[in-house]
Amino acid sequence: MHLIDPVDFHLQQAMSYAAESGIPLASVVRGDARQLDIPCGNRLQALREAWRILKAQGVLLASAISRFASLIDGLSSGFFREAEFRKIVAADLASGQHRNPTNHPAYFTTAYFHRPEDLAVELRDAGFAEIQILAVEGPAWSAALFSEAWNDPAQRQSLMEFLSSIEREPSVQGASAHLIAVARRPN
């Protein structure tokens, strides 16, 4: 496995884990998926580049932020009471283009927020097959009593089992803040 990440801290973590676990990485490089060997581009270009460099039957893991994350997070964190944040949410929901013109550090940075089905379409358009979209947190992350459930070992175990059972459920995937796409490059 070759790891390319734009964050030095993530690269250091990966190298430490590889050394401790005995599971080697073929390479660990600071980089940007949009600019591997080709000029900078868009999400589809980055996915096509990933398809190009994967060997036949290679597996891609791609992460994405849900189109609905800022709305749900804003409601659960209290940011929604701020008019400027509500403007950001409106734009997120309309276009998927998350912009933070206020530069408020808690309002996040420039990003694209996906609908689960749109992420699958992008992967298909890039040439991938056997596409699965998984909800990382599921809808539980924004629940009022999430911390209480998470801190109790019995509740945490049940919660993880329930979330595993619904991570592929299309009707709730968008309620997760983050998505993971798993796809295979065909022969």
N, C-alpha and C positions, 0 to 999 in steps of 0.2 A: 504494500500500500504506500502510495505517495501522498504526503500531506502538504497542502498549500493553504496558507491562512494569512490574512493581512495583519494579524495581531501577534506581536512578539511573545507576549505572555502565554498565549495559547500554544505557540510552538514550543516554548520551554516546558509547559505542562505535558505536552505530547511526548517530548523526548525523555522526560523524567519517567513517565508512565511506561514507555517502551523499555527503558533500561531496567526498571523495577520488575516488570512483568515478564521480561524475556521475550516479548513479542516485538520483533524488529520492524521498523519502518524503512522502506526502501529509500525514502528521502523526506526531509523536512525543510520546506522552503517558504520564505516570506513572499507572498505574491497575491495577485488579484485574479479571480477566475475569469474576469472579462478580458484579461490581458496576458494570456499564457504565451502564445506565439503570434498572436494577431492583434491588430489595433483594437483599442477600447471600443466596447459596444454595449449591447443591451442584455437583458435576461436570456432571451432566446439564443443570442450569440454565445453567451457563456455556457448554456446547456449544450449547444452544438459543439463547442470546443471540448466540453467534458466528454461528449459522445465520441469525438474524434480521438482523444487520447486514451480512452478505455479500451482494453482488449475485448475481443468478442466474448460475449457472455459476462462481461464485467458488470459490477453492480455500482450504481450511483446512489448516494444518499445526499439529498438536498433539503435544506431547511428553508422555511418561509414563515412570515408573520401573517396571521389571519387578518383579513380585511376588517374584522369587527373588534380587533384587540383594543384599539384606542377608546372605542365607545365603552366596552365592558370594563377596561382598566380605569377609565375616567370616572365611571360610576362607583366602582369599588374603592378607589383611592381618594375621591373627593375633588379631583381636578374638574369634573363636569360642572361644578358650580361656577367655574370661571368662563366668562363669555368668549375669551380668546381661544380657550381650549375647545369649546363647542364649535367654533369656526373650523378648527383643525379636523375635528371629528366629521363634520359635514363634508369636507373635501375628501377625507379618507374614504367615506362611504360612497361618495359619488364616483371617484376616479381610481381609488387605490393608491394614489400618489400622496404619501405622507410628507408634509412640509411643516416646518416649525419656524415661521417668520418672526416669532418672538424671541427665539434663541433661549427660551426657558429650558434649563438643563433637564428638568423632569418630563418635558414634553417630547422627548426622543429626538431623533435626527432625521435626515432625509432618507426615505426608504420607500419601497413598494410593498403594499399589503395585498395578499392574494385571497381570493375565494378558493376553497379547496378544489373545486371543479376546474377553475382556470389554471391552477398549477398543473393538474393532470394534462390539460390540453397543451400547455407549453412543453411538457416533457414528450408528449406524443409528436408534436410538431418538430421537436429536435431529433426524432428518430428512435426514442426509447420505447421499450415494450414492458409488459408485465408490471405495470405501474400500480403502486399502492400509495395511497395518501393516508397518513396516520396522524391523529390528534395527539400532541405531546402531553398537554395537561388535561385535556378534556374540559368540560364545563366547571369542574370543581375549583379551579384556581381563583375564581372571583367570589366564591361563596363566603358569606359573612362569618361563618364558623370554621373556615378551612384550617386555620392555624390550630384550633382546638383538636380537630380530627387528625391532623398530621402529627401532632405531638403525642397522641395516644397510640401506642404500638398496635393494639387490636384494631382500632379504627383505621390506622394507616394501612395495615395489611388488607383489610376489606376494601378500602378506597382504591388501592392499587389493583386489586382483582377486578373491581367494577370498571375502573378506567381502562384496563386491558380489554375488557369485554366490549367496550364501546369505541375503542380508538379508531376502528374502521367504519363506524356508523356514519354514513354521509349526512344524516339529519342533524348531527351534533358537532361535526368536525369544525365548523366555523366558530363555535363557542370556545374553542381552544385558542389560546394566544399564539401558539406556535404549531407549525405543521412540519412533518418530515415526509418527504417523498422518497420512496424506494423504487428504483427502476433498473431494468437490465438493458444493456446494449445487445441487440440481436447479433447473430453471426454476420 
